[in-house]
Amino acid sequence: MAVEDCEPKGQVKLLGTSQSPFVVRVRIALALKGIHYEYIEENLQNKSPLMLQSNPVHKKIPVLLHNGKPVCESMIIVQYIEETWSSKAPNLVPKDPYDRAIARFWVAFVDDKVGPCIRGIFMGRGDEQQKAVEELVANFLWLEEALRTSGKAYFGGDEIGLVDIALGSRSQWIKILEKVTNIVLIEPEKMPLLRAWMERFLEADGVKQVLPDEAKMLEFASAIRARFAAAPAGN
Amino acid sequence: MEVCGEDGQLKLLGQPYSPFVVRVSIALAVKGIHYEFIEEDIHNKSELLLKSNPVHKKIPVLIHNGKPVCESMNIVQYIEEAWGNKAPNILPKDPYDRAIARFWAAFVDDKFIPSIWGVFKDEGEEQQKAVEETVANFLLLEETLSGKAYFGGDEIGLVDIALGGLLVTIQTVEKITNSVLIDKQKMPLLSAWADKFCKADRVKEVLPDPATLLKLMWERKAKMTSPPAGN
């Protein structure tokens, strides 16, 4: 695929890994805005000098480099993309300050509450895992309520917005988690809007083209799960 | 105190010694915005609080014309955007500078708060580890201050508020645990910043009283280390 190096607003590079849902967030934002960029795959076991120099504090991906200047942390990058290319539709962040505050609230909720639960279910066993499942279901019910209040196709309204990107990027992982653990996390009867939203999001233009390959993800997830769920070695 | 700000009715649900509430008080003070402060008892939360923040049931909550905004740094950004025409601007205009400000504000929330809490609640080796982590994080912030009066530049900005709201709490934790977190020799810029921030006009009026906070935190520490009641 030919990649234009020079956008009207300069050169854009994205450092990432193919499996990371955080990188997917940034790719979705760039795709929705129609911004061309150079994607550089990082090896987390052998981080490049560019990555270490661009994100010396956390040494993590994604990192967006715009005209050589690095922006770190996925949702900060998404907001940066919106503000830098604000005249390019669609708008990922609402115009009204109150609606923005609500969007940021739910983004923080996804990262602070949903994220750790997903991790807990993935890595946990027995009681610990069950507790994480109950917590995640409770969190999803809040999000179901938020969707009901919005009354629209997406958390952002008629178009994909900040919250859709924050939660949607984890959708594939949620589905894969359901497969490897055999637990239904988003029950269609209890959370019809959320389930429908997820399917809609994964099929949306701008999203489906940048999602990692599901079969590879399943393989990757199963391997990690096998390591964590295996009985501890005896002495 | 005027109950109605220029842009409508504003209430802040909080507790004057909570560093998260202090952040919001600072932002409102710096912008010169009037509001009604409603003190909450966190052991007996009001109907208004539970209705306004049903998800987390926590303070601070800012209620603007009856609509609630939750989570301290989210509230601070909301204040900036809703009163964008009122100087000073808490967030820079340039998108890149904003991204940098948001990065460091997130750093304060994700890294500092857990490590300072660790210094306060832990003992022995665990506590020592938390002290080292806090100091390492402060050294990173020291680097970003070079050549500036505040993290925000010439005026108080997002990062100043994010960290500044925690300052009296940090100083109190230092006293209680007999540890040095903001080291004058290792972090001269940060020490000077802390001093300037605590004395800044509009800020100093909303900072918690150090003597009262010390008493409250000693009580809290005592509850944590006393053996649990029981048979």
Interface residues (C-beta under 8 A of the other chain):
Chain A: V57 H66 K69 V71 C72 E73 I76 I77 Q79 Y80 E83 T84 P97 Y98 R100 A101 R104 F105 A108 F109 W142
Chain B: V55 H64 K67 V69 C70 E71 N74 I75 Q77 Y78 E81 A82 G84 P95 Y96 R98 A99 R102 F103 A106 F107 L140
